[in-house]
Amino acid sequence: MKKYMVLLLGVILCWSFAACAGQESGSSASQLSSAQGGEEPSINDAESSINSADSVQETESTSTDTIIPEAEERKLKMTIDGQVMNATLYDTPAADALYEMLPLELTFEDFNGTEKISYLPEELPTEGEPDGYDPEVGDLCLYAPWGNLAIFYKDFGYSDSLVLLGHIDSGMDIITDMQSDFSVTLEKAEQ
């Protein structure tokens, strides 16, 4: 008799769980249909929701990654003591403005044993640029609060207000080896 009671209680318990689960999914469907103007959700709506969720997830994951724009790259020629280096400027408003300033003669100095910096004659636009950047060796950046160019010759951590402009393609050892202030001629490279 005890076996039958346990079996009966087990069956009742299973039905209770099934009924509760049905109510939850039913309330979710009714909430979803009321959110969509009272219509029952279709398979296409479910696929749209899944695709939207995937798009949001992709957007969130790329928002933390650094995106290096390369659509309209321009080549830059840098001359230091007769030695030529090549760089690429990316397609950003700040890089575009720098490219339009060329040619420039700038004096660079060492800063913090990590980067060589030089102050520009005019301010570069930073509207729409990311809030900061984590530079790598060879990156050409703008530090917006000071208005200076920075060429990183050592790895450095994320910095607020640092804007990526481009990257040194060749000759990075020339900059790394400079022990004192040095002059650089920046000009548009013939393509």
C-alpha positions in Angstrom: 0.0 0.0 0.0 2.9 2.4 0.8 4.3 1.7 -2.7 1.0 2.8 -4.3 0.8 6.0 -2.2 4.4 6.9 -3.2 3.6 6.2 -6.8 0.4 8.2 -6.7 2.2 11.1 -5.0 5.0 10.9 -7.7 2.4 11.1 -10.5 0.6 14.1 -8.8 3.9 15.8 -8.3 4.8 15.4 -12.0 1.5 16.8 -13.1 1.9 19.7 -10.8 5.3 20.6 -12.3 3.9 20.2 -15.8 1.0 22.5 -15.0 3.3 25.1 -13.5 5.7 25.0 -16.5 2.7 25.4 -18.8 1.5 28.4 -16.9 4.9 30.1 -17.1 5.3 29.5 -20.8 1.7 30.6 -21.4 2.3 33.8 -19.5 5.5 34.5 -21.4 3.6 34.0 -24.7 0.8 36.3 -23.5 3.4 38.9 -22.4 5.1 38.7 -25.8 1.9 38.9 -27.7 0.7 41.9 -25.7 4.1 43.6 -26.4 3.6 43.0 -30.1 0.1 44.5 -30.3 -1.9 41.4 -29.3 -0.7 39.1 -32.1 0.5 35.6 -31.5 4.3 35.4 -32.1 5.3 33.6 -35.2 8.4 31.5 -36.1 9.6 34.6 -38.1 9.3 36.7 -34.9 11.2 34.2 -32.9 14.0 34.1 -35.6 14.0 38.0 -35.6 14.4 38.0 -31.9 17.3 35.6 -32.1 19.0 37.5 -34.9 18.5 40.8 -33.0 20.1 39.2 -29.9 23.0 38.0 -32.0 23.5 41.4 -33.5 23.5 43.0 -30.0 26.0 40.4 -28.8 28.3 41.1 -31.8 28.0 44.8 -31.3 28.8 44.5 -27.6 31.8 42.3 -28.3 33.2 44.6 -31.0 32.7 47.7 -28.9 35.4 46.6 -26.5 37.8 45.5 -29.3 39.8 48.0 -31.1 38.6 48.5 -34.6 41.3 49.7 -37.0 39.8 51.5 -39.9 41.5 50.7 -43.2 39.1 51.8 -45.9 41.0 54.9 -47.0 44.5 54.4 -45.7 47.1 56.9 -46.7 50.8 56.5 -46.7 53.0 58.8 -44.8 56.8 59.3 -45.3 58.8 60.2 -42.2 62.4 61.3 -42.6 64.8 61.4 -39.6 68.4 62.4 -40.2 68.2 61.3 -43.8 66.6 57.9 -42.9 63.2 57.2 -44.3 60.4 55.5 -42.4 57.0 54.6 -43.7 53.7 54.8 -41.9 50.0 54.3 -42.6 47.4 56.8 -41.5 43.9 55.3 -40.9 40.6 56.7 -42.2 39.5 58.7 -39.1 38.7 62.4 -38.8 41.8 63.1 -36.7 44.1 61.2 -39.1 42.4 63.0 -42.1 43.1 66.4 -40.5 46.8 65.4 -39.8 47.2 64.3 -43.4 45.8 67.6 -44.6 48.4 69.5 -42.5 51.3 67.8 -44.3 54.2 68.5 -44.9 55.2 69.2 -41.3 58.6 69.5 -39.6 58.3 68.4 -36.0 60.6 67.9 -33.0 60.1 64.8 -31.0 61.2 64.1 -27.5 61.1 61.1 -25.2 58.3 60.7 -22.8 58.2 58.3 -19.9 60.6 55.9 -21.6 57.7 54.6 -23.7 56.9 57.0 -26.4 58.3 59.8 -28.5 56.0 62.9 -28.5 55.7 66.1 -30.5 53.3 69.0 -30.4 51.3 69.8 -33.5 50.8 73.4 -34.7 47.0 72.9 -34.9 44.5 70.9 -32.9 43.1 67.7 -34.5 39.4 66.9 -34.3 38.4 64.1 -31.9 34.7 64.1 -32.1 33.4 60.6 -32.7 36.7 59.0 -31.8 36.8 56.3 -29.1 37.3 57.4 -25.5 40.7 55.8 -25.3 43.1 53.3 -26.7 45.6 50.6 -25.6 48.6 51.3 -27.8 51.1 48.8 -29.2 54.6 49.2 -30.4 54.7 51.3 -33.6 51.3 53.0 -33.1 51.0 56.6 -34.1 48.5 58.3 -31.7 47.1 61.6 -30.6 46.9 62.4 -26.9 43.9 64.8 -27.2 44.2 66.7 -23.9 47.8 67.9 -24.7 47.3 67.9 -28.5 50.5 65.9 -29.1 51.5 63.1 -31.5 52.9 60.0 -29.8 54.8 57.2 -31.4 54.9 54.2 -29.0 58.2 52.3 -29.0 57.3 50.2 -26.0 54.1 48.5 -25.1 51.8 50.6 -22.9 48.4 50.1 -21.2 45.0 51.7 -22.0 44.9 55.4 -21.8 41.9 57.7 -21.8 41.8 60.4 -24.5 44.4 58.5 -26.6 43.3 58.4 -30.3 44.8 55.9 -32.8 45.9 57.7 -36.0 48.0 55.1 -37.7 50.9 52.7 -37.5 54.6 52.8 -38.4 55.1 50.3 -41.2 58.9 50.2 -41.3 61.9 51.8 -39.6 60.6 51.6 -36.0 64.2 50.8 -34.9 65.2 54.3 -35.9 62.8 55.9 -33.4 63.7 53.4 -30.7 67.4 54.1 -31.0 67.0 57.9 -30.7 68.4 58.9 -27.3 67.8 62.7 -27.5 65.3 65.1 -29.2 65.2 64.7 -33.0 63.5 66.4 -36.0 61.1 64.5 -38.2 59.8 65.6 -41.6 56.3 64.3 -42.2 55.0 64.3 -45.7 52.6 62.5 -48.0 54.1 59.5 -49.6 53.8 59.1 -53.3 51.6 56.1 -54.1 
